[in-house]
Amino acid sequence: MTNYPLPITSLQETDSNKYQKVLKTLGLMETNLRHPSLNTHKYESLSGSNGEEIFEADVENKTPGAFRVFWYYGSEQGVITILAITPHP
């Protein structure tokens, strides 16, 4: 069993299948944050350091320990900040 969080490069070495799913998710996020497979929604339990709304996008679903990408909108249009890529809390 792998203990998380790991740097994304470590994930490539320890779980290449999950790493590929993360890359696919990031690619979808780059082109369409509302892509249906991302199931993007506001994450109510967190806020950014300046009160930003945090969103979560699915890397996996219906999987124990399914990975999520937590992010918020940046100060400029077209910019987001990724807070974490981690198993669903």
Backbone hydrogen bonds, N-H to C=O, Kabsch-Sander energy under -0.5 kcal/mol:
donor,donor_aa,acceptor,acceptor_aa,energy
10,S,7,P,-0.9
11,L,7,P,-1.8
12,Q,8,I,-1.5
13,E,9,T,-1.0
14,T,10,S,-2.5
15,D,11,L,-2.9
19,Y,15,D,-2.4
20,Q,16,S,-2.2
21,K,17,N,-1.7
22,V,18,K,-2.3
23,L,19,Y,-2.3
24,K,20,Q,-2.3
25,T,21,K,-2.4
26,L,22,V,-2.7
27,G,23,L,-2.1
28,L,24,K,-2.3
29,M,25,T,-2.6
30,E,26,L,-1.9
31,T,27,G,-1.2
32,N,28,L,-3.1
35,H,32,N,-2.0
38,L,35,H,-1.7
39,N,35,H,-0.7
39,N,36,P,-0.9
41,H,56,E,-1.9
43,Y,54,I,-3.3
44,E,42,K,-0.7
46,L,43,Y,-1.0
48,G,52,E,-2.6
51,G,48,G,-2.1
54,I,46,L,-0.7
55,F,71,W,-3.4
56,E,41,H,-2.8
57,A,69,V,-2.3
58,D,38,L,-3.5
59,V,67,F,-2.3
60,E,67,F,-1.5
66,A,63,T,-1.7
68,R,86,T,-2.8
69,V,57,A,-2.6
70,F,68,R,-0.5
70,F,84,A,-3.0
71,W,55,F,-2.5
72,Y,81,T,-2.1
74,G,79,V,-3.7
79,V,76,E,-1.6
81,T,72,Y,-2.9
83,L,70,F,-2.6
83,L,81,T,-0.6
84,A,70,F,-1.5
86,T,68,R,-2.1
88,H,66,A,-3.1
